[in-house]
Amino acid sequence: MRACKVAVLGATGAVGREMLKVLEEYDIPISELRCLASAGSAGKTVQFKGRDYVLQEATEQSFEGMDFVLGAVKSGRSREFAPAIVKSGAVFIDNSSAFRMDPSVPLVVPEINGEDAKKNHGIIANPNCSTIITLMAVAGLHKLSPIQTMVASTYQAVSGAGQGGLVELEEQMRDLAEGKPAQHKVFPTQIAMNVIPFIGAQLDNLYTDEEMKMQNEGRKILHQPELAVTCSCVRVPVMRSHSISVTLRTERKISIQEANEAIRSYPGCRLIEDYEGRNYPTPLDTSGQDLVWVGRVRDDLTDPNGLTLWCCGDQIRKGAASNAVQILKYLIEN
């Protein structure tokens, strides 16, 4: 791989820090690294390969000379800086939702549609974390026979709401253990010892924007414009890694044996058939690594062309930081 110049925009956040970690783990050859953050963080340091890097305030001039910019900031900041990044000649790999549904911007999971990344005009979008994990689990099946419909329920870790989500769950668990009432600010109600079946903002169709991402982004990534998805997103009292239950209908019947082989051989997936005496993964199993683990593959009892499965993946890594670094790696290698 050729050496490249990389900037990380939002280097102090959970995803930004993970991007630095993954860049190091993947041994991406970097000739120059710029760690960019808000004015309040400028002057502080972050570590990369055992060396301290001083955080610089992100400005429109920060991207000159860079080959790639990894974005780990909110949509508004992504839109603010995108013109300057494109003008600089760098490729902006953005983790926010700002450009995901822009027809001119590739929405990429490298194992599924890496070729789309080559068609960029300076911006590539990272999909939603649950979308990435789910599509990784079913992409091998889609290659056997096109997926027509999916019914998905996501069980999303509190870290999906940022560092504040982790802190709130930890504080609530401690307060409850001490007999104190649990306070909530990040989530609409207590999350400790509870589940919340609502993530995002409600739309006119009574689904949330988080739930509609599975269909809208799935259509674009799988190149399946007629894909129909019903999704329910649930916040659960888990620290890290999202889990998804998926029931899908394919054009032709796929046997359980075919499905298992397709998942087992698909890059980036791990089929769980007998792991510590069980045939399913859990969030704890999948935290801190990049594979999507898939188990409990079985026939759908309501549809002769249906299959049901369970999958888990680390939403901070494969669902965000690692997928972005993998896009960068794909572009360097191709």
C-alpha positions as CSV (number, residue, x, y, z in Angstrom):
1,M,0.0,0.0,0.0
2,R,1.2,3.5,-0.8
3,A,1.7,5.9,2.1
4,C,-1.0,8.6,2.4
5,K,-1.7,11.8,4.3
6,V,-4.7,11.4,6.6
7,A,-6.7,13.8,8.8
8,V,-9.2,12.7,11.4
9,L,-12.0,15.2,11.9
10,G,-13.4,14.8,15.4
11,A,-10.4,13.0,16.8
12,T,-11.5,13.3,20.4
13,G,-14.9,11.6,20.2
14,A,-15.5,7.9,20.6
15,V,-15.6,7.1,16.9
16,G,-12.6,9.4,16.2
17,R,-10.5,7.8,18.9
18,E,-11.5,4.4,17.5
19,M,-10.5,5.5,14.0
20,L,-7.0,6.2,15.2
21,K,-6.8,2.9,17.0
22,V,-8.0,1.0,13.8
23,L,-5.6,2.9,11.6
24,E,-2.8,1.7,13.8
25,E,-4.2,-1.9,14.0
26,Y,-4.6,-2.1,10.2
27,D,-1.1,-0.7,9.8
28,I,-2.2,1.9,7.3
29,P,1.0,3.6,5.9
30,I,0.6,7.2,6.9
31,S,3.2,9.8,6.0
32,E,1.3,12.6,7.7
33,L,-1.5,12.6,10.3
34,R,-3.6,15.5,11.4
35,C,-5.9,15.2,14.4
36,L,-8.6,17.8,14.2
37,A,-11.1,18.8,16.8
38,S,-13.1,21.8,18.2
39,A,-11.4,24.9,19.5
40,G,-11.9,23.8,23.0
41,S,-9.8,20.7,22.5
42,A,-7.0,22.3,20.5
43,G,-3.6,22.0,22.1
44,K,-4.5,18.7,23.9
45,T,-2.8,15.5,22.6
46,V,-3.9,12.1,21.4
47,Q,-1.7,9.0,20.9
48,F,-1.0,7.2,17.6
49,K,1.6,4.5,17.3
50,G,3.2,5.5,20.7
51,R,3.6,9.1,19.7
52,D,1.7,12.2,21.0
53,Y,-0.1,14.2,18.3
54,V,-1.3,17.7,19.2
55,L,-4.9,18.4,18.4
56,Q,-5.5,21.2,15.9
57,E,-8.6,23.3,15.7
58,A,-10.6,22.3,12.5
59,T,-10.8,25.1,10.0
60,E,-11.4,25.3,6.3
61,Q,-7.6,25.4,5.8
62,S,-7.0,22.2,7.9
63,F,-7.4,19.8,4.9
64,E,-4.8,21.2,2.5
65,G,-2.4,18.5,1.3
66,M,-4.4,15.6,2.7
67,D,-5.3,12.5,0.7
68,F,-8.1,11.4,3.0
69,V,-10.2,12.9,5.7
70,L,-12.0,10.6,8.1
71,G,-15.1,12.3,9.5
72,A,-16.3,11.5,13.0
73,V,-18.4,14.6,13.7
74,K,-22.2,15.3,13.6
75,S,-24.0,16.0,10.3
76,G,-24.0,19.8,10.6
77,R,-20.2,19.9,11.0
78,S,-19.8,17.5,8.1
79,R,-21.8,19.7,5.8
80,E,-19.9,22.7,7.0
81,F,-16.5,21.3,6.2
82,A,-17.3,19.1,3.1
83,P,-16.8,21.9,0.5
84,A,-13.4,22.8,1.9
85,I,-12.4,19.1,2.0
86,V,-13.5,18.4,-1.6
87,K,-11.8,21.6,-2.7
88,S,-8.5,20.5,-1.1
89,G,-8.5,17.4,-3.3
90,A,-8.9,15.0,-0.3
91,V,-11.5,12.2,-0.2
92,F,-13.9,12.7,2.7
93,I,-15.0,9.4,4.2
94,D,-17.8,10.7,6.4
95,N,-19.4,8.8,9.3
96,S,-22.4,11.1,9.8
97,S,-25.8,10.9,8.1
98,A,-25.2,14.1,6.1
99,F,-24.6,12.6,2.7
100,R,-25.8,9.0,2.9
101,M,-28.9,9.5,0.7
102,D,-27.3,12.0,-1.7
103,P,-27.5,10.2,-5.1
104,S,-24.0,11.6,-6.1
105,V,-22.3,10.2,-2.9
106,P,-21.4,6.4,-2.7
107,L,-22.7,4.7,0.5
108,V,-20.2,1.9,1.1
109,V,-19.6,-1.3,3.0
110,P,-16.4,-2.5,1.4
111,E,-17.2,-6.2,1.5
112,I,-20.6,-5.6,-0.1
113,N,-20.2,-2.7,-2.6
114,G,-16.6,-1.6,-2.4
115,E,-16.6,-0.9,-6.2
116,D,-19.0,2.0,-5.5
117,A,-16.3,3.8,-3.6
118,K,-14.3,4.3,-6.8
119,K,-17.2,6.4,-8.2
120,N,-16.8,9.1,-5.6
121,H,-16.6,12.9,-6.3
122,G,-14.7,13.7,-3.2
123,I,-17.2,12.3,-0.6
124,I,-18.0,8.7,0.5
125,A,-20.6,8.1,3.2
126,N,-20.4,5.5,5.9
127,P,-23.8,3.8,6.5
128,N,-25.7,3.7,9.8
129,C,-24.2,1.3,12.3
130,S,-27.2,-1.1,12.5
131,T,-27.5,-1.1,8.7
132,I,-23.9,-2.1,8.3
133,I,-24.2,-5.0,10.8
134,T,-27.4,-6.2,9.4
135,L,-26.4,-6.1,5.7
136,M,-23.1,-7.8,6.5
137,A,-25.1,-10.7,8.0
138,V,-27.4,-11.0,5.0
139,A,-25.2,-10.0,2.0
140,G,-24.1,-13.6,1.4
141,L,-27.8,-14.6,1.1
142,H,-28.5,-11.7,-1.2
143,K,-25.9,-13.1,-3.6
144,L,-27.6,-16.4,-3.7
145,S,-31.1,-14.9,-4.3
146,P,-32.1,-11.2,-4.2
147,I,-33.7,-10.2,-0.9
148,Q,-37.2,-8.8,-1.4
149,T,-38.3,-8.0,2.2
150,M,-36.8,-7.8,5.7
151,V,-38.4,-7.5,9.1
152,A,-35.7,-6.3,11.6
153,S,-35.6,-5.5,15.3
154,T,-32.4,-3.9,16.5
155,Y,-31.2,-4.1,20.1
156,Q,-28.9,-1.1,20.3
157,A,-26.2,-0.5,23.0
158,V,-26.2,2.7,25.0
159,S,-22.8,3.7,23.5
160,G,-24.7,4.3,20.2
161,A,-25.9,7.5,21.9
162,G,-22.3,8.6,22.6
163,Q,-20.2,8.8,25.7
164,G,-23.2,10.3,27.6
165,G,-25.2,7.1,27.1
166,L,-22.4,5.0,28.7
167,V,-22.1,7.4,31.6
168,E,-25.9,7.5,32.2
169,L,-26.3,3.7,32.3
170,E,-23.3,3.4,34.7
171,E,-24.7,6.1,37.0
172,Q,-28.2,4.6,37.0
173,M,-26.9,1.1,37.8
174,R,-24.9,2.6,40.7
175,D,-27.8,4.6,42.0
176,L,-30.2,1.7,41.8
177,A,-27.8,-0.5,43.7
178,E,-27.6,2.1,46.4
179,G,-31.4,2.4,46.6
180,K,-31.5,5.8,45.0
181,P,-33.8,6.9,42.1
182,A,-32.3,6.7,38.7
183,Q,-31.9,10.1,36.9
184,H,-32.1,10.3,33.1
185,K,-31.0,13.0,30.7
186,V,-29.6,11.3,27.6
187,F,-32.5,8.8,27.2
188,P,-36.3,9.6,27.5
189,T,-36.7,7.3,30.5
190,Q,-34.6,5.0,32.7
191,I,-32.5,2.6,30.6
192,A,-31.0,0.5,33.5
193,M,-33.1,-2.7,33.9
194,N,-35.3,-1.5,31.1
195,V,-35.6,-1.3,27.3
196,I,-36.8,1.7,25.2
197,P,-38.5,0.8,21.9
198,F,-37.9,4.2,20.3
199,I,-34.7,5.6,18.8
200,G,-34.5,8.8,16.7
201,A,-37.3,11.2,15.7
202,Q,-40.8,10.1,14.7
203,L,-41.7,10.5,11.0
204,D,-45.1,11.0,9.4
205,N,-45.4,7.2,8.9
206,L,-45.0,6.6,12.7
207,Y,-41.6,5.0,12.2
208,T,-38.5,6.8,13.4
209,D,-35.7,8.2,11.2
210,E,-33.4,5.5,12.7
211,E,-35.8,2.8,11.7
212,M,-36.2,4.0,8.1
213,K,-32.4,4.0,7.6
214,M,-32.5,0.2,7.3
215,Q,-34.7,0.4,4.2
216,N,-33.4,3.6,2.6
217,E,-29.7,2.8,3.1
218,G,-30.2,-0.9,2.4
219,R,-31.7,-0.2,-1.0
220,K,-28.7,1.9,-2.0
221,I,-26.0,-0.5,-0.7
222,L,-27.5,-3.7,-2.1
223,H,-28.5,-2.0,-5.4
224,Q,-32.0,-3.3,-4.6
225,P,-34.4,-0.3,-5.1
226,E,-37.5,-2.3,-4.4
227,L,-36.3,-3.7,-1.0
228,A,-39.0,-3.3,1.6
229,V,-38.1,-3.2,5.3
230,T,-40.0,-3.0,8.5
231,C,-37.8,-2.1,11.4
232,S,-38.2,-1.5,15.1
233,C,-35.2,0.0,16.9
234,V,-34.9,-0.7,20.6
235,R,-32.3,0.8,23.1
236,V,-31.2,-1.9,25.6
237,P,-29.0,-1.7,28.7
238,V,-25.9,-3.0,27.0
239,M,-22.6,-1.0,26.9
240,R,-21.3,-1.9,23.5
241,S,-22.3,-3.9,20.3
242,H,-25.6,-3.9,18.6
243,S,-27.7,-7.0,18.0
244,I,-30.4,-7.5,15.3
245,S,-33.1,-10.1,14.7
246,V,-33.8,-10.4,11.0
247,T,-36.5,-12.2,9.1
248,L,-36.0,-11.9,5.3
249,R,-37.7,-13.2,2.2
250,T,-35.7,-14.0,-0.9
251,E,-36.7,-14.4,-4.5
252,R,-36.2,-18.2,-4.3
253,K,-36.1,-20.5,-1.3
254,I,-32.6,-20.7,0.3
255,S,-32.1,-23.8,2.4
256,I,-30.6,-23.5,5.9
257,Q,-27.6,-25.4,4.7
258,E,-27.1,-23.0,1.8
259,A,-27.6,-20.1,4.1
260,N,-25.0,-21.3,6.6
261,E,-22.4,-21.9,3.9
262,A,-23.0,-18.5,2.4
263,I,-22.6,-16.7,5.8
264,R,-19.7,-18.9,6.8
265,S,-17.7,-18.0,3.6
266,Y,-18.7,-14.3,3.4
267,P,-15.8,-11.9,4.2
268,G,-16.2,-10.2,7.5
269,C,-18.7,-12.6,8.9
270,R,-18.4,-15.4,11.4
271,L,-21.1,-18.1,11.5
272,I,-21.8,-19.3,15.1
273,E,-22.7,-23.0,15.1
274,D,-21.1,-24.2,18.3
275,Y,-19.5,-21.4,20.4
276,E,-19.1,-22.3,24.0
277,G,-22.0,-24.7,23.6
278,R,-24.4,-22.3,21.9
279,N,-25.4,-21.4,18.4
280,Y,-25.8,-17.6,18.8
281,P,-23.5,-14.6,19.5
282,T,-24.0,-11.9,22.2
283,P,-22.9,-8.3,22.4
284,L,-20.1,-9.2,24.8
285,D,-18.8,-11.8,22.3
286,T,-18.5,-9.2,19.5
287,S,-17.2,-6.1,21.3
288,G,-13.7,-4.8,20.4
289,Q,-13.4,-6.6,17.0
290,D,-14.6,-6.2,13.4
291,L,-16.4,-9.4,12.5
292,V,-20.2,-9.6,12.4
293,W,-21.2,-12.8,14.1
294,V,-24.3,-14.6,12.9
295,G,-26.3,-17.4,14.5
296,R,-29.7,-19.1,14.9
297,V,-30.3,-19.4,11.2
298,R,-33.7,-21.1,10.7
299,D,-36.7,-21.2,8.4
300,D,-39.3,-18.6,8.7
301,L,-42.5,-20.4,9.7
302,T,-44.8,-17.7,8.1
303,D,-43.2,-17.7,4.6
304,P,-41.9,-20.6,2.5
305,N,-39.2,-18.3,1.0
306,G,-38.2,-16.8,4.4
307,L,-35.3,-17.2,6.7
308,T,-34.7,-15.8,10.2
309,L,-31.3,-15.1,11.9
310,W,-29.6,-13.3,14.7
311,C,-26.5,-11.2,14.4
312,C,-24.3,-9.0,16.6
313,G,-21.5,-6.5,15.8
314,D,-19.5,-3.8,17.4
315,Q,-21.2,-0.6,16.3
316,I,-18.2,1.6,17.2
317,R,-15.9,-0.5,15.1
318,K,-17.5,-2.3,12.1
319,G,-20.5,-0.1,12.5
320,A,-18.5,3.1,12.3
321,A,-14.7,3.5,12.6
322,S,-13.4,0.3,11.1
323,N,-15.8,0.5,8.1
324,A,-14.4,4.0,7.4
325,V,-10.8,2.8,7.6
326,Q,-11.6,-0.2,5.5
327,I,-13.0,2.1,2.8
328,L,-9.7,4.1,2.9
329,K,-7.7,0.8,2.7
330,Y,-9.8,-0.4,-0.2
331,L,-9.1,2.9,-2.1
332,I,-5.4,2.7,-1.5
333,E,-5.2,-0.9,-2.6
334,N,-7.4,-0.3,-5.7
